[in-house]
């Protein structure tokens, strides 16, 4: 079986047999490569139940926005995500802001004002993603604000800032990202997020080979933490080519559904540098 076919089969299996965020993430990848029908059916059926679960509901609604087959349906699901952004007490507000960024929503009006308020004075986990949102609107100072979180004292804002930058792919050098990568303890989830982004964005060409080797080691380690392995896969794939497919193929059999999804996504993305992360 060709690598791309194996990747799609792995994703289809998870979409059909799994639940929660693993199913959402499999749907995200399938949508990215042109399959809207199966994700729309699977998550549409799950919404009455999973649409009531914080965090998971945001992922489900994201899929239904991305796979909507008419503007009114898309607007309905999008409004539910935005309502969570406006609710400062929602436990998954950060997830809602992140999802709007992933969908590519440029904030305007009330949403723009809310994002500035959160970016300036909200909890750091929310503020980073609000800064990402403002970058999509090309708000003055927003990219500098986002980069500033790379030097935050806590690892949460640092890894979120790196994650956002990996999606934005800003032009120009990113020395702050390279510094943050080398300062993070190796083998941790924050290290994987930040180093994966630094490698994918070529933040320090002289460090690229060493970073790739370390990322591959963690990605292949079944005992390593799941989120870290996922980000290692994503970072390698951001600059990968068809020659990297043999590395990812065994990961389609990982015990972790999320790692299988990340490997499948990587295989489908190899050689397509213009693709989204």
N, C-alpha and C positions, 0 to 999 in steps of 0.2 A: 504494500500500500504506500502511495506517495505520502511524504511528510504532511502536506497540507490536508490530504484526505484523512489521515490519522488524527490530525488536530481537530478537524471538524467533527469526526466521529466521537472523540472524547468529550467535546463540548455538548454535542447532542445528547449523549448519555447522561451527563450531569443535569442538563436542562430537564430531561424527562424524569429522572429518578431522584434528584436531590431536592432540597428546599432551602429556605432562608437566603443568606447572602451569597452562598456558593451558586445557587441557581441564578441569582441576579447577575453575578459576575460572568457566568457562562453566557447569559443572554446579551450582556454588554458586548462581548467579543463577537458573537454571531451577528449582531446588528452592525458592528463596525465593518464587517465584511459582506454585508448585503442581505442577510437573512432577517427579515422583520416578522414574517408570519409566525414561525414557531415560538419566538420569544413573546410576541403579543398574545398568543393563545395560552402559553404556559403561565405567564405572569397575570394575565387577565383572570384566569381561573383561580389563581392563588390570592388575588387582591382582597376578596371579602374576609379572609382570615388573616393573612400576613399584612394587610393594609392597616391593621390595628396595633401592630407591634412596633414600638419605637425603633429607630434605625433601619430595621428591615423595611418598614413602610416607605421610607425615602427611596431605597433602592428599587422597590417594586414600582413606585410612581415614576421614577426615572426611566425605567424600561418602557412603561406605558406612554410616556411623553415621546421617547425616541422612536417607538414603533407605531405611533398613532397614524391612522390612515385618513384622518381629516383634521383641519385646523381647529374645529370646535372641541374635539376630543383631546387634542394636544393641549389646548388652553385649559381645559377642565383639570387635567392631572397636574399641569404646571402650577395652577392656582393653589393646589393643595400643598405643594412644596413651598411656595412663597409664603403661605399662611404660617408654616412652621418657622420660617426665617423671621417673621414679624413677632413671633411668640418668644419673648426673652426667657421664659421659663421652660420651654420645650427641651426635653433631655437630648433630642437629636437635632438641635438647631445647627450645630457645626456640620453635621452630615447633610442637612438641607442646603446650607451655603455651598459646601463642596459640590453637591450634585448640580446646582445651578451653574457652577463653573465648568463642570464636566460637560454639561449640555451646551455650553457656550453662550449663555445668556448675558447680554450686555446690560447692566443695571441702569435704569432710567427712573426719574421721578422719585416716588416714595422709596422704591427699592434701592436706588442710588444713595439716598439720604441715610437709609438704614445701614447700608454697607459702610459708609463713612463713620457713622456713629459706632458701629461694632469694631471697625478697624482701629479707631482711636482709643476706645475706652472699654471694649468688651473683653471677656476672658481670652487669654492668649490663643487657646485652641480655636475659638471663633474668629479672633482678629486676623489671624494669618490667612484664613480662607476668604475673609472679607476683603483683605488687601488683594488677593488673587482676583476676586470678582471685579474690583476697581481697575485692575490692570487690563481686563477684557474691555473695559470702557475707555481705556487709554487716559485715565484720570491723571493729571499732573501729580508727580510725587509718589504714585502708587507702587511703581516697581522698586523704587528706593526703599519704600516702607517694607515691602515684602522681603527684600534682601536683608534688611536689618534684623529680621527674626532669625537669620542664620547664626547670629551671635547671642541669642537668648540664653539665659542661664539654665533653662530646663530643656531637655531633649525633645519634648513634644512639639513646641513651636519650631525648633530647628528642623526636625524631620518633615513637618508639614510645609515649611517654606521650601525645602528642597523638592518635595513632591510637587508643589505648585509650579516651581520653575521648570521641572521636567515636562510639564504639560505646556507651559507658555513658550518654551524654547526661545528666550530673548536673545537678540543679536548682541554681539560684543563679548568681551571677556567677563569671566565670573570668578575672580580670585577669591571672593568671600566663600564661594561654594567649595573650592579646592581646600581652603584653610579649614573649613568646617569638617570636611571629610577626613582629613588627616588628624583632626583633633578628637574624633569620636572613637571610643573603645571598639576595636575590631570584633566582629562576630555578633554584635547586638543588632536588634531591629533598627534603632536609629542609625547605626553605621551603615546598614544595608540601604536604607532610604537615601541617605545623604551621599554615600559613595556611588550608589547606582545612578543617582542624578548627575553627580560630578563626572562619572565615566560617560554616561549617555550624552551629556552636553559638552564633552571634551574640555572640561574646565581647566585641566592641566595636562597637556599632551605628554609631558615627560613622565607622568605618573600613570598613564593609561594602561600600559601593559600589566603593571603590578596590580592595578585596581581590577582589571578584568580577571586575572588569575584568582584573586581573593574572592571576587563575586561568584565565580564559577564554583569554587570550592564550597562556599556556603550553600549555593543553590542545590548542589548535588548531595548535600549532607541531610539524610532523612532524620537525624536527631536534632538538627538546627530548628530554630523557631520559624513557624510557618510564614508569618508576615515578612520576616527578613528574607526568606527564600523567594517569596513572591517578588519582592522588589529587586533582588539580585537578577532574576530572570528578566524583568522589565528593563533594567539598566543595560544588561548585555544586549538585548534585542534592539535597543534604540540605535545602536551603531552596528548591528550585526548584518551578516549576509548569508547566502545559502550554505556557505561552509560551516556555519554554526549549527545547522539543523541536527547533525549527529549528536551534538551535546544535549539538545533539548528532547530528542525522541525518547530516551529512557525515562524522562521525567513525566511523560504521559501515563506512566504506570505507578507514579508515586502514591504512597498511602494517603497523602493529603489531596483532597479535591481541589483546594485553592492552588496548590502547586501545579496540579495537572492543568488547571485553567490557565495559569500564567505561562506554562510551557507551550500550550496550544496557541495562546495569543502570540507568543514570541515566534513560533514557527510561521504563523500566518503573516507576521510583520516583517520577517527577514527580507532584506533587500528592498524594503519599501520605506525609505527614510522620511517621506512626507506624511506617513500615517501618524495618527494620534497615538500617544502612549497607551 
